[in-house]
Amino acid sequence: MTSSSSSSTTTPSPKRLLFDRRYGWVLDEWKEPSQEALAGGRGMFCIVPLAKAVVEKASESINFVASSTLNVLERPDTLSPKVV
């Protein structure tokens, strides 16, 4: 009886044709979520924008430190114990 019940339950087709209002007819591929989680994702990110953002933030930090240092060197009284 178990063999007949296991054969009656079929797995869904991994690919199906769907209609999306934005894209029209698309062929959607279904993947097992547990397998995708173990695979490390689909790599839907790009290293170039991430590297650009890191470089921009580092540049902003360096510019801030440099300008603050110049302000203190030009006006040493801004760092006096009375002001701080």
Biopython code that builds the backbone (N, CA, C, O; Angstrom):
import numpy as np
from Bio.PDB.StructureBuilder import StructureBuilder

atoms = [
    (1, "MET", "N", (0.811, -1.178, 0.000)),
    (1, "MET", "CA", (0.000, 0.000, 0.000)),
    (1, "MET", "C", (0.869, 1.263, 0.000)),
    (1, "MET", "O", (0.505, 2.278, -0.593)),
    (2, "THR", "N", (2.009, 1.185, 0.665)),
    (2, "THR", "CA", (2.889, 2.346, 0.698)),
    (2, "THR", "C", (3.420, 2.665, -0.690)),
    (2, "THR", "O", (3.595, 3.835, -1.031)),
    (3, "SER", "N", (3.677, 1.648, -1.491)),
    (3, "SER", "CA", (4.212, 1.909, -2.818)),
    (3, "SER", "C", (3.189, 2.636, -3.689)),
    (3, "SER", "O", (3.559, 3.502, -4.482)),
    (4, "SER", "N", (1.911, 2.293, -3.550)),
    (4, "SER", "CA", (0.895, 2.967, -4.355)),
    (4, "SER", "C", (0.680, 4.401, -3.884)),
    (4, "SER", "O", (0.420, 5.285, -4.701)),
    (5, "SER", "N", (0.787, 4.647, -2.565)),
    (5, "SER", "CA", (0.593, 6.012, -2.071)),
    (5, "SER", "C", (1.780, 6.896, -2.425)),
    (5, "SER", "O", (1.614, 8.090, -2.673)),
    (6, "SER", "N", (2.983, 6.314, -2.451)),
    (6, "SER", "CA", (4.144, 7.122, -2.810)),
    (6, "SER", "C", (4.158, 7.442, -4.298)),
    (6, "SER", "O", (4.639, 8.502, -4.698)),
    (7, "SER", "N", (3.637, 6.540, -5.122)),
    (7, "SER", "CA", (3.616, 6.810, -6.552)),
    (7, "SER", "C", (2.513, 7.800, -6.915)),
    (7, "SER", "O", (2.610, 8.481, -7.935)),
    (8, "SER", "N", (1.460, 7.889, -6.089)),
    (8, "SER", "CA", (0.379, 8.820, -6.398)),
    (8, "SER", "C", (0.772, 10.258, -6.070)),
    (8, "SER", "O", (0.244, 11.193, -6.673)),
    (9, "THR", "N", (1.690, 10.447, -5.126)),
    (9, "THR", "CA", (2.147, 11.803, -4.819)),
    (9, "THR", "C", (3.320, 12.129, -5.727)),
    (9, "THR", "O", (4.407, 11.566, -5.591)),
    (10, "THR", "N", (3.089, 13.027, -6.634)),
    (10, "THR", "CA", (4.145, 13.401, -7.569)),
    (10, "THR", "C", (4.714, 14.751, -7.173)),
    (10, "THR", "O", (4.016, 15.609, -6.633)),
    (11, "THR", "N", (5.974, 14.915, -7.450)),
    (11, "THR", "CA", (6.604, 16.201, -7.169)),
    (11, "THR", "C", (6.213, 17.182, -8.269)),
    (11, "THR", "O", (6.038, 16.785, -9.421)),
    (12, "PRO", "N", (6.078, 18.440, -7.925)),
    (12, "PRO", "CA", (5.707, 19.410, -8.961)),
    (12, "PRO", "C", (6.823, 19.562, -9.987)),
    (12, "PRO", "O", (8.003, 19.373, -9.690)),
    (13, "SER", "N", (6.418, 19.902, -11.180)),
    (13, "SER", "CA", (7.397, 20.105, -12.246)),
    (13, "SER", "C", (8.314, 21.258, -11.858)),
    (13, "SER", "O", (7.838, 22.288, -11.380)),
    (14, "PRO", "N", (9.624, 21.102, -12.055)),
    (14, "PRO", "CA", (10.529, 22.169, -11.630)),
    (14, "PRO", "C", (10.368, 23.451, -12.444)),
    (14, "PRO", "O", (10.747, 24.526, -11.978)),
    (15, "LYS", "N", (9.817, 23.353, -13.640)),
    (15, "LYS", "CA", (9.619, 24.543, -14.463)),
    (15, "LYS", "C", (8.146, 24.680, -14.797)),
    (15, "LYS", "O", (7.452, 23.698, -15.061)),
    (16, "ARG", "N", (7.679, 25.942, -14.781)),
    (16, "ARG", "CA", (6.293, 26.189, -15.139)),
    (16, "ARG", "C", (6.189, 27.536, -15.842)),
    (16, "ARG", "O", (7.003, 28.435, -15.634)),
    (17, "LEU", "N", (5.176, 27.646, -16.672)),
    (17, "LEU", "CA", (4.954, 28.860, -17.432)),
    (17, "LEU", "C", (3.975, 29.738, -16.661)),
    (17, "LEU", "O", (2.856, 29.319, -16.365)),
    (18, "LEU", "N", (4.401, 30.959, -16.337)),
    (18, "LEU", "CA", (3.577, 31.895, -15.579)),
    (18, "LEU", "C", (3.416, 33.191, -16.350)),
    (18, "LEU", "O", (4.261, 33.556, -17.167)),
    (19, "PHE", "N", (2.310, 33.885, -16.075)),
    (19, "PHE", "CA", (2.121, 35.207, -16.660)),
    (19, "PHE", "C", (2.358, 36.248, -15.584)),
    (19, "PHE", "O", (1.724, 36.219, -14.529)),
    (20, "ASP", "N", (3.267, 37.162, -15.851)),
    (20, "ASP", "CA", (3.576, 38.259, -14.942)),
    (20, "ASP", "C", (3.174, 39.556, -15.634)),
    (20, "ASP", "O", (3.482, 39.758, -16.809)),
    (21, "ARG", "N", (2.479, 40.445, -14.897)),
    (21, "ARG", "CA", (2.016, 41.692, -15.515)),
    (21, "ARG", "C", (3.169, 42.565, -15.993)),
    (21, "ARG", "O", (3.031, 43.295, -16.974)),
    (22, "ARG", "N", (4.291, 42.496, -15.312)),
    (22, "ARG", "CA", (5.436, 43.327, -15.702)),
    (22, "ARG", "C", (6.198, 42.751, -16.887)),
    (22, "ARG", "O", (6.626, 43.493, -17.771)),
    (23, "TYR", "N", (6.370, 41.424, -16.910)),
    (23, "TYR", "CA", (7.256, 40.803, -17.892)),
    (23, "TYR", "C", (6.541, 39.960, -18.937)),
    (23, "TYR", "O", (7.161, 39.538, -19.912)),
    (24, "GLY", "N", (5.261, 39.710, -18.756)),
    (24, "GLY", "CA", (4.537, 38.850, -19.690)),
    (24, "GLY", "C", (4.716, 37.389, -19.301)),
    (24, "GLY", "O", (4.784, 37.064, -18.116)),
    (25, "TRP", "N", (4.791, 36.515, -20.286)),
    (25, "TRP", "CA", (4.943, 35.089, -20.019)),
    (25, "TRP", "C", (6.398, 34.780, -19.684)),
    (25, "TRP", "O", (7.305, 35.105, -20.450)),
    (26, "VAL", "N", (6.606, 34.152, -18.535)),
    (26, "VAL", "CA", (7.962, 33.796, -18.105)),
    (26, "VAL", "C", (7.993, 32.325, -17.714)),
    (26, "VAL", "O", (6.996, 31.767, -17.255)),
    (27, "LEU", "N", (9.137, 31.717, -17.900)),
    (27, "LEU", "CA", (9.345, 30.334, -17.499)),
    (27, "LEU", "C", (9.987, 30.344, -16.122)),
    (27, "LEU", "O", (11.161, 30.685, -15.980)),
    (28, "ASP", "N", (9.217, 29.968, -15.107)),
    (28, "ASP", "CA", (9.678, 30.009, -13.729)),
    (28, "ASP", "C", (10.245, 28.650, -13.344)),
    (28, "ASP", "O", (9.648, 27.613, -13.636)),
    (29, "GLU", "N", (11.399, 28.662, -12.688)),
    (29, "GLU", "CA", (12.029, 27.416, -12.249)),
    (29, "GLU", "C", (11.954, 27.330, -10.733)),
    (29, "GLU", "O", (12.467, 28.202, -10.031)),
    (30, "TRP", "N", (11.320, 26.286, -10.232)),
    (30, "TRP", "CA", (11.182, 26.096, -8.799)),
    (30, "TRP", "C", (12.345, 25.258, -8.300)),
    (30, "TRP", "O", (12.687, 24.230, -8.885)),
    (31, "LYS", "N", (12.948, 25.717, -7.204)),
    (31, "LYS", "CA", (14.055, 24.978, -6.602)),
    (31, "LYS", "C", (13.737, 24.713, -5.143)),
    (31, "LYS", "O", (13.034, 25.491, -4.498)),
    (32, "GLU", "N", (14.249, 23.631, -4.638)),
    (32, "GLU", "CA", (14.041, 23.257, -3.239)),
    (32, "GLU", "C", (14.717, 24.299, -2.340)),
    (32, "GLU", "O", (15.918, 24.535, -2.477)),
    (33, "PRO", "N", (13.965, 24.931, -1.419)),
    (33, "PRO", "CA", (14.548, 25.978, -0.578)),
    (33, "PRO", "C", (15.721, 25.503, 0.272)),
    (33, "PRO", "O", (16.683, 26.245, 0.468)),
    (34, "SER", "N", (15.649, 24.282, 0.773)),
    (34, "SER", "CA", (16.749, 23.794, 1.608)),
    (34, "SER", "C", (18.025, 23.621, 0.791)),
    (34, "SER", "O", (19.121, 23.875, 1.290)),
    (35, "GLN", "N", (17.890, 23.196, -0.447)),
    (35, "GLN", "CA", (19.067, 23.052, -1.305)),
    (35, "GLN", "C", (19.650, 24.418, -1.672)),
    (35, "GLN", "O", (20.869, 24.576, -1.738)),
    (36, "GLU", "N", (18.782, 25.401, -1.910)),
    (36, "GLU", "CA", (19.253, 26.748, -2.239)),
    (36, "GLU", "C", (19.960, 27.384, -1.050)),
    (36, "GLU", "O", (20.954, 28.089, -1.220)),
    (37, "ALA", "N", (19.449, 27.137, 0.155)),
    (37, "ALA", "CA", (20.077, 27.709, 1.347)),
    (37, "ALA", "C", (21.476, 27.135, 1.541)),
    (37, "ALA", "O", (22.395, 27.850, 1.939)),
    (38, "LEU", "N", (21.634, 25.861, 1.264)),
    (38, "LEU", "CA", (22.943, 25.236, 1.422)),
    (38, "LEU", "C", (23.891, 25.613, 0.288)),
    (38, "LEU", "O", (25.109, 25.538, 0.446)),
    (39, "ALA", "N", (23.343, 26.012, -0.841)),
    (39, "ALA", "CA", (24.180, 26.358, -1.990)),
    (39, "ALA", "C", (24.793, 27.749, -1.864)),
    (39, "ALA", "O", (25.653, 28.118, -2.665)),
    (40, "GLY", "N", (24.368, 28.515, -0.882)),
    (40, "GLY", "CA", (24.941, 29.840, -0.684)),
    (40, "GLY", "C", (24.283, 30.920, -1.505)),
    (40, "GLY", "O", (24.899, 31.953, -1.769)),
    (41, "GLY", "N", (23.063, 30.715, -1.912)),
    (41, "GLY", "CA", (22.344, 31.745, -2.657)),
    (41, "GLY", "C", (22.646, 31.694, -4.135)),
    (41, "GLY", "O", (23.335, 30.798, -4.623)),
    (42, "ARG", "N", (22.125, 32.659, -4.823)),
    (42, "ARG", "CA", (22.278, 32.696, -6.278)),
    (42, "ARG", "C", (23.296, 33.733, -6.724)),
    (42, "ARG", "O", (23.448, 33.965, -7.923)),
    (43, "GLY", "N", (23.990, 34.357, -5.793)),
    (43, "GLY", "CA", (24.991, 35.345, -6.167)),
    (43, "GLY", "C", (24.393, 36.600, -6.760)),
    (43, "GLY", "O", (24.938, 37.164, -7.709)),
    (44, "MET", "N", (23.265, 37.048, -6.202)),
    (44, "MET", "CA", (22.577, 38.203, -6.761)),
    (44, "MET", "C", (23.099, 39.502, -6.152)),
    (44, "MET", "O", (22.320, 40.326, -5.673)),
    (45, "PHE", "N", (24.386, 39.676, -6.172)),
    (45, "PHE", "CA", (24.993, 40.933, -5.769)),
    (45, "PHE", "C", (26.233, 41.127, -6.617)),
    (45, "PHE", "O", (26.772, 40.182, -7.193)),
    (46, "CYS", "N", (26.668, 42.355, -6.680)),
    (46, "CYS", "CA", (27.832, 42.668, -7.498)),
    (46, "CYS", "C", (28.885, 43.310, -6.607)),
    (46, "CYS", "O", (28.567, 44.201, -5.819)),
    (47, "ILE", "N", (30.106, 42.879, -6.720)),
    (47, "ILE", "CA", (31.187, 43.355, -5.867)),
    (47, "ILE", "C", (31.590, 44.786, -6.212)),
    (47, "ILE", "O", (32.098, 45.502, -5.350)),
    (48, "VAL", "N", (31.376, 45.212, -7.448)),
    (48, "VAL", "CA", (31.813, 46.555, -7.864)),
    (48, "VAL", "C", (31.086, 47.658, -7.090)),
    (48, "VAL", "O", (31.757, 48.546, -6.564)),
    (49, "PRO", "N", (29.745, 47.653, -6.990)),
    (49, "PRO", "CA", (29.091, 48.698, -6.196)),
    (49, "PRO", "C", (29.444, 48.621, -4.714)),
    (49, "PRO", "O", (29.536, 49.649, -4.043)),
    (50, "LEU", "N", (29.642, 47.411, -4.204)),
    (50, "LEU", "CA", (30.031, 47.278, -2.800)),
    (50, "LEU", "C", (31.406, 47.872, -2.561)),
    (50, "LEU", "O", (31.610, 48.588, -1.581)),
    (51, "ALA", "N", (32.343, 47.587, -3.436)),
    (51, "ALA", "CA", (33.695, 48.139, -3.299)),
    (51, "ALA", "C", (33.671, 49.656, -3.453)),
    (51, "ALA", "O", (34.384, 50.366, -2.744)),
    (52, "LYS", "N", (32.860, 50.149, -4.368)),
    (52, "LYS", "CA", (32.748, 51.598, -4.567)),
    (52, "LYS", "C", (32.227, 52.274, -3.300)),
    (52, "LYS", "O", (32.744, 53.317, -2.900)),
    (53, "ALA", "N", (31.213, 51.694, -2.668)),
    (53, "ALA", "CA", (30.656, 52.272, -1.444)),
    (53, "ALA", "C", (31.679, 52.271, -0.318)),
    (53, "ALA", "O", (31.768, 53.238, 0.438)),
    (54, "VAL", "N", (32.454, 51.194, -0.197)),
    (54, "VAL", "CA", (33.482, 51.122, 0.847)),
    (54, "VAL", "C", (34.553, 52.182, 0.619)),
    (54, "VAL", "O", (34.984, 52.846, 1.562)),
    (55, "VAL", "N", (34.978, 52.340, -0.620)),
    (55, "VAL", "CA", (36.008, 53.342, -0.933)),
    (55, "VAL", "C", (35.479, 54.751, -0.669)),
    (55, "VAL", "O", (36.207, 55.594, -0.145)),
    (56, "GLU", "N", (34.221, 55.015, -1.024)),
    (56, "GLU", "CA", (33.637, 56.337, -0.773)),
    (56, "GLU", "C", (33.563, 56.636, 0.723)),
    (56, "GLU", "O", (33.894, 57.743, 1.147)),
    (57, "LYS", "N", (33.137, 55.668, 1.521)),
    (57, "LYS", "CA", (33.055, 55.880, 2.970)),
    (57, "LYS", "C", (34.438, 56.077, 3.570)),
    (57, "LYS", "O", (34.613, 56.917, 4.452)),
    (58, "ALA", "N", (35.412, 55.324, 3.112)),
    (58, "ALA", "CA", (36.782, 55.498, 3.607)),
    (58, "ALA", "C", (37.306, 56.877, 3.238)),
    (58, "ALA", "O", (37.972, 57.526, 4.045)),
    (59, "SER", "N", (37.013, 57.324, 2.035)),
    (59, "SER", "CA", (37.441, 58.653, 1.593)),
    (59, "SER", "C", (36.785, 59.746, 2.433)),
    (59, "SER", "O", (37.440, 60.715, 2.817)),
    (60, "GLU", "N", (35.491, 59.592, 2.719)),
    (60, "GLU", "CA", (34.797, 60.564, 3.567)),
    (60, "GLU", "C", (35.408, 60.609, 4.961)),
    (60, "GLU", "O", (35.585, 61.688, 5.527)),
    (61, "SER", "N", (35.730, 59.451, 5.515)),
    (61, "SER", "CA", (36.323, 59.395, 6.852)),
    (61, "SER", "C", (37.689, 60.064, 6.875)),
    (61, "SER", "O", (38.001, 60.814, 7.800)),
    (62, "ILE", "N", (38.497, 59.797, 5.869)),
    (62, "ILE", "CA", (39.836, 60.396, 5.799)),
    (62, "ILE", "C", (39.726, 61.910, 5.647)),
    (62, "ILE", "O", (40.470, 62.654, 6.286)),
    (63, "ASN", "N", (38.805, 62.367, 4.807)),
    (63, "ASN", "CA", (38.612, 63.808, 4.630)),
    (63, "ASN", "C", (38.138, 64.467, 5.920)),
    (63, "ASN", "O", (38.581, 65.569, 6.245)),
    (64, "PHE", "N", (37.254, 63.816, 6.652)),
    (64, "PHE", "CA", (36.765, 64.372, 7.916)),
    (64, "PHE", "C", (37.894, 64.487, 8.936)),
    (64, "PHE", "O", (38.034, 65.516, 9.596)),
    (65, "VAL", "N", (38.693, 63.437, 9.066)),
    (65, "VAL", "CA", (39.815, 63.460, 10.014)),
    (65, "VAL", "C", (40.827, 64.529, 9.613)),
    (65, "VAL", "O", (41.343, 65.246, 10.470)),
    (66, "ALA", "N", (41.111, 64.639, 8.333)),
    (66, "ALA", "CA", (42.078, 65.640, 7.867)),
    (66, "ALA", "C", (41.573, 67.053, 8.130)),
    (66, "ALA", "O", (42.331, 67.898, 8.606)),
    (67, "SER", "N", (40.313, 67.320, 7.830)),
    (67, "SER", "CA", (39.780, 68.670, 8.056)),
    (67, "SER", "C", (39.698, 68.990, 9.543)),
    (67, "SER", "O", (39.950, 70.127, 9.943)),
    (68, "SER", "N", (39.349, 68.005, 10.365)),
    (68, "SER", "CA", (39.309, 68.229, 11.815)),
    (68, "SER", "C", (40.703, 68.506, 12.353)),
    (68, "SER", "O", (40.877, 69.373, 13.210)),
    (69, "THR", "N", (41.685, 67.786, 11.864)),
    (69, "THR", "CA", (43.072, 68.003, 12.297)),
    (69, "THR", "C", (43.549, 69.390, 11.896)),
    (69, "THR", "O", (44.208, 70.069, 12.684)),
    (70, "LEU", "N", (43.226, 69.817, 10.685)),
    (70, "LEU", "CA", (43.613, 71.158, 10.245)),
    (70, "LEU", "C", (42.937, 72.236, 11.086)),
    (70, "LEU", "O", (43.558, 73.247, 11.412)),
    (71, "ASN", "N", (41.674, 72.029, 11.437)),
    (71, "ASN", "CA", (40.973, 72.998, 12.289)),
    (71, "ASN", "C", (41.642, 73.122, 13.646)),
    (71, "ASN", "O", (41.792, 74.227, 14.168)),
    (72, "VAL", "N", (42.044, 72.000, 14.219)),
    (72, "VAL", "CA", (42.699, 72.020, 15.531)),
    (72, "VAL", "C", (44.072, 72.663, 15.429)),
    (72, "VAL", "O", (44.467, 73.413, 16.321)),
    (73, "LEU", "N", (44.810, 72.384, 14.355)),
    (73, "LEU", "CA", (46.135, 72.981, 14.188)),
    (73, "LEU", "C", (46.045, 74.488, 13.955)),
    (73, "LEU", "O", (46.905, 75.239, 14.416)),
    (74, "GLU", "N", (45.011, 74.935, 13.245)),
    (74, "GLU", "CA", (44.845, 76.366, 13.008)),
    (74, "GLU", "C", (44.378, 77.097, 14.264)),
    (74, "GLU", "O", (44.794, 78.226, 14.524)),
    (75, "ARG", "N", (43.509, 76.446, 15.042)),
    (75, "ARG", "CA", (42.989, 77.067, 16.261)),
    (75, "ARG", "C", (43.161, 76.088, 17.418)),
    (75, "ARG", "O", (42.232, 75.342, 17.727)),
    (76, "PRO", "N", (44.314, 76.073, 18.058)),
    (76, "PRO", "CA", (44.550, 75.127, 19.150)),
    (76, "PRO", "C", (43.629, 75.345, 20.348)),
    (76, "PRO", "O", (43.432, 74.430, 21.149)),
    (77, "ASP", "N", (43.072, 76.524, 20.477)),
    (77, "ASP", "CA", (42.191, 76.780, 21.615)),
    (77, "ASP", "C", (40.892, 75.972, 21.536)),
    (77, "ASP", "O", (40.208, 75.824, 22.549)),
    (78, "THR", "N", (40.530, 75.441, 20.347)),
    (78, "THR", "CA", (39.321, 74.617, 20.237)),
    (78, "THR", "C", (39.482, 73.281, 20.949)),
    (78, "THR", "O", (38.494, 72.611, 21.246)),
    (79, "LEU", "N", (40.724, 72.894, 21.224)),
    (79, "LEU", "CA", (40.976, 71.620, 21.900)),
    (79, "LEU", "C", (41.390, 71.831, 23.354)),
    (79, "LEU", "O", (41.835, 70.891, 24.012)),
    (80, "SER", "N", (41.251, 73.038, 23.852)),
    (80, "SER", "CA", (41.665, 73.311, 25.227)),
    (80, "SER", "C", (40.726, 72.611, 26.207)),
    (80, "SER", "O", (39.576, 72.335, 25.868)),
    (81, "PRO", "N", (41.201, 72.323, 27.414)),
    (81, "PRO", "CA", (40.360, 71.640, 28.407)),
    (81, "PRO", "C", (39.120, 72.444, 28.786)),
    (81, "PRO", "O", (38.121, 71.861, 29.206)),
    (82, "LYS", "N", (39.161, 73.751, 28.648)),
    (82, "LYS", "CA", (38.000, 74.571, 28.994)),
    (82, "LYS", "C", (36.848, 74.312, 28.028)),
    (82, "LYS", "O", (35.691, 74.252, 28.444)),
    (83, "VAL", "N", (37.157, 74.159, 26.743)),
    (83, "VAL", "CA", (36.126, 73.963, 25.725)),
    (83, "VAL", "C", (35.602, 72.533, 25.742)),
    (83, "VAL", "O", (34.406, 72.290, 25.578)),
    (84, "VAL", "N", (36.515, 71.597, 25.942)),
    (84, "VAL", "CA", (36.135, 70.185, 25.920)),
    (84, "VAL", "C", (35.428, 69.876, 27.204)),
    (84, "VAL", "O", (35.009, 68.739, 27.420)),
]
sb = StructureBuilder()
sb.init_structure("model")
sb.init_model(0)
sb.init_chain("A")
sb.init_seg("    ")
for serial, (resi, resn, name, xyz) in enumerate(atoms, 1):
    if name == "N":
        sb.init_residue(resn, " ", resi, " ")
    sb.init_atom(name, np.array(xyz, "f"), 0.0, 1.0, " ", f" {name:<3s}", serial, name[0])
structure = sb.get_structure()
